[in-house]
């Protein structure tokens, strides 16, 4: 099912002049001391296994002594730029514990583990090739989801912060069976909302390993949230099902949970709630949304074939002629947001000059 649903490989799309200016306006652009290609000069690697002794498809890479010293220093500088003001006063307390390279997927990122030697606290960040559709995905997530996202870009290199949580596939296998009935109902509700959010803003390929479950303890209960961690498939594929996580076989367990725990009326109500929340976020960040869409309207982040297929499928679902007449992914996103606004207290549509 999944193989037929997805294209074999999505190409990288360059950052356009308009998108580059947008990123500069919102402080996403910054000069960084190391590039993605620099990290590819590793001299050796070993496979990384998880605590169940399963190959994670990441490899730990090694560099010559002469290069490793400079690479470590530059990566600590990047960490400070991402999480602080770039001040290097804390550099002597930071250590690069590991540099891992992912051999699976389109983006082939490097994962950097940074540890504070004073207290042994550590965090990660990622170094990836810059890709326009991924950048749009990150920006739309930052604006329209309940979560802020921190990332930086310079020329052909993208730096992303780590999103903490339990990968969906691991959660379903190791944690879900031990959840209370009320917690399972809450997780089912969150997935309905997550599913709706992905479809509205056209974030694709949300298989269970591309999002995380985040448990938060609140007095006498645990609150669960679902958060996307992979934005590679933003507004590229032509099949509408790709943007609806419910149709991936990897999410079958949670779909069974929804059927077990939620009535149809409840599912519809949660969808309406999520649409209303997104409409409010669009209205509260209207100028920024307009600027993002303006960039997308001029950009090429998909194929003509995919655009025609997606616009026709959404038109069949909504009967909204704005989708039928869309000629690029920016127009489809604009039509999607206007469709949501039109159904939210009759607000005026977004006008992008």
N, C-alpha and C positions, 0 to 999 in steps of 0.2 A: 504493500500500500504506500509506504513512505517513499520508496524509490520512484514510483510512478507519479507521486504528488510533486516531487521536487525536481528542478533541473539538476543536471550533473554537476555543474560548477558555475558559480556566479563570478563574472569578471570584476576586477578592481576598476573603479571609476575615479578619474582624477578630480582634485579639488578645483572648482572653477574660480574665476576671478571674483564673481559676486559672492560665492560662499566664503572665499578667503577674506573678503572685506567684512562680511557678517561676523566671522569668527574673531576678527580683530576688534570689532565694535563691542563684543561681549567678553573680551579678555580671555578668549580661548587660544589665541596665538601667542607664542612666546619662544624666544630663542633658547634652544636646549643644546647641551654640549655633546650629545651622542645621537646617532641615527640608528634606525632599524638595521640597515645593512652592516653597520659596524659590529653588531652582535652576531651576525651570521659567520663571522670569521673564527668560529670555534675550532679547536684542533681535535676534539674527541667528545664522546658522550656515553652515558649509560642510561638504561631504562629506569623509569621511576615507577615503583609499585605502591599501592595503597596498603592500609593496615590489614586487608584481607589477602594480601599477596597477589593482587590482580594488577596486570599492566594497565597503567593509566593513559597510555599513549603520549605521555610527556617524556622527554629525555632531559637529563641533567647534563649541561654542556660545560666544557672546560676550555681554557685559553692558555696560551703560553704565559710564562711568568712575566715577561716584559709587557704583554698586552693587558693581563688581568689587573695589574695595579692601576693603570689608567682607566680601564673600563669600570672598576669598582668606584673610583673617585667620581667619575662622570655620572654613574647611576645614583650615587648619594646626592649629587647636585640636583638631579632630576627629582628625586624624592622630596627634597626641600622646596623645589619650585612647585611641585604638585600639592604638597600638604602645608606649606608655610610660605614665608615671604622670600625664600631663596637665601636667607642668611646662612653662612657656613660655620657659625660658631659651634654647632652641635655635631659637625662632621666626625670628630674624633670619637664620638659615642655611637656612631652608626657602623654597622657591619653588613656587607652583602653576603648573606648565608648561602644563597643558591641562585642560579640562573637556569631556568628550565625552558625548553623549547617544545612547542606542541606540533606534532607531526600530523594531526588530524584536523580536518576542516579547511575552510578557505583562507582564513586570516593568518594562520601559522604564527601565533604570537609568542613572544618571550615573556615569561612570568618571573618577576624579580622579588626575592624575599629579602626584606630589610629588617634587621634586628637592632634594637637599642640595647647595647651591652650593659647599661646601668641597671636595667630591670628585667631584661630578657623578653620584653614585649616585642612582637614582630607584626609586620603587615606586608602586603604584596602590592605591586602595581604591574601593569602590562605595557609592553612596547610592541606596537603593531605597525603594519603598513597603513598609511593614510588612505582611506577609501570614502568617497563622497556619500554613498548610501549609508554606510556605517555612521558617519558623522551626523547625517540627518536623523538617523535612528537615535543616537545619543541625545541630540538636542530635543527631539520630540518627547523622549522619555523624561528628560529634565523638566520640560514645561508642563506636560500633560499627566504624568504619573504622580503618585503621592511622594516620590523620592527625588531628591536632587542628585545630579551626577557631576563629578569632577573629572575633567579631561583637558589635555593640552595638545596642541598640534603645531608642528613646525615643518614646513616643506612636505616631505613624503613620510614623516614619522608621526604616529599618534601615540600619546601616553594616556592610559586609562587607569583610574583608581580601581581597586579590588572591591567587589560587592560581596559582603560576607553573608553566609547563609548555608543551608543544607541543600545540595543539589537535589532536584525533584526525584530523580530515579533512586537515589540513596534513601531519601526520606520515605518514599512509598514502601521500600523493601525493609528498612530497619526501624523506622519510627511510627509509621502510620498504624501498624497492627496494635501498638500499645497505647494509642490515643483513646481518650474517653469518647463516648457517643456524642456528647455535646461538642467536643473538639473536632470530631470528624464532620459534623454538620457545618461547623464554622469554616473548615478547610474547603468543603464543597462549595460553600457560598463564595469564598474568596476566589476560587477557580472560575466560577461563573463570571465574576467581575473582571478577572484577569483576561479571560477569553474575549469578553466584550471590548475591553480596552485595546487588545492587540488588533482586533478586526477593524475598529474605528480608525486607528492611526497606521494601519497596514504594516505591522511588525510581524514578519513571518518566521517559520521554523521554530516555534516554541515547543520543541520536544522536551521531555522531562529533564534532560541534562542541560538545557539552555535557560533554565530559570531555577531560582532557589526558593526554599521555604524558610521563612524567618520566624522563629518562635520568640515571643516577648512575654515575660512574666509580669502580670498585672494583678496585684493583690492575691486573690485566691484562685486565679485562673491563668491559663496561657493563651495569648492571642497569636494567631498565625497569619502571616502576610506572605504573598507570592510576588516575587520580583524578577523581572527579566535580567539576564546577565550577558546575553549575546545579541548584538544589534546588526549583524552582518546582513541579514535578510530584510532590510527595510525597503519596502516599495520596489521590489525587483520582480518577483514571480508573477505569472499571469493567472494562476488558479486561485480563486478566492479562498478555497479550503486551506491553502498554505498559511493564511492569516487567521485561521480559527484553530487554536490548539486542540480543540475537542476532536478533530479528525485524525490526529496522529496516534498510531497504535501504541506509542510509548506512554500515552496519557490514558490508556484504556482503564487502568485501575481507578483513577480519580473520576472518570466518567461513570464508572459503575457505582462509585460512592455517591455521586450526585443523584443518580437514579434511585438509589436506596434511601437517601436522606432528605431530598428536597422534592416538594410538590411542584407541579408545573407552574402554578400561580406564583410561588415563591421565586422560581427561576426567572420568570418574566419581571417580577418586581425588582430583583437584584440587577437585571439588565437596565431597567429604567433608571434606577439609582445611579449606576455607573455612567450612563449617558448624561445624566443631569450634572454629575460631578465634573465630567470632562467639559461640558458646555460652560460651566462656571470657570474652569481653568482657562479655557480659550478666551473668555471675556475678560478675565483678570490679567491675562498676558497678551492682549490683543495686538499690540504693536510688535512684540517679538514674534508672535505667530505669523503675522503678516509678512515680516521680513524673511522668515524661514521659507514660507510658501513662495514669496517672490523669487528667492534663489532657486527653488525647485522648479518653478515654472520655466526658467531659462536653462535648466540643467538636463543632462541626459544620464539617467541612472537605471535605465532598463531598455529592453528591446521593443521595437514597434509591435512585434507579435504579442509580447506579454501585455503591453498597454491595451491593445485592442481586445484581447481575451478578458482581461480583468474588468475593463470598463463595461463590456457587454454582460459579464456575469453579475456585476453589481447592479446594473440597470435592470436585469431580469428579476433581481431580488427586491429592488426599491421602486422601480418604474419612475425614477428621477432622471429626466433628460440630461441633467448636468453631467451625469456619469457617461451616458451614451455618447455625448459630444466631446469627451475628454481626449486630448491628443498626447498627453504626457502624464507622468506620475504626479507631478505637481498639481495638475488640474484635477486628478482623481482625489488627492488628499484635500484640496480646497473644497471639492464637491462633498466629500465625506463630512468635513467640519461644518459646512453650511447646512447639510442635512440634519446634523445633530442640533445646531442652533435653531433651525426652523421649527423643530419639534420641542424646543425648550422655551416656553412662554412667548413664542412668536418673536424672538429677537431678530434684528436685522442681520443679514448675511455679511460675511467678511468681504470687503471690497479691497482688492489688491491692485494698486495702480502700477 
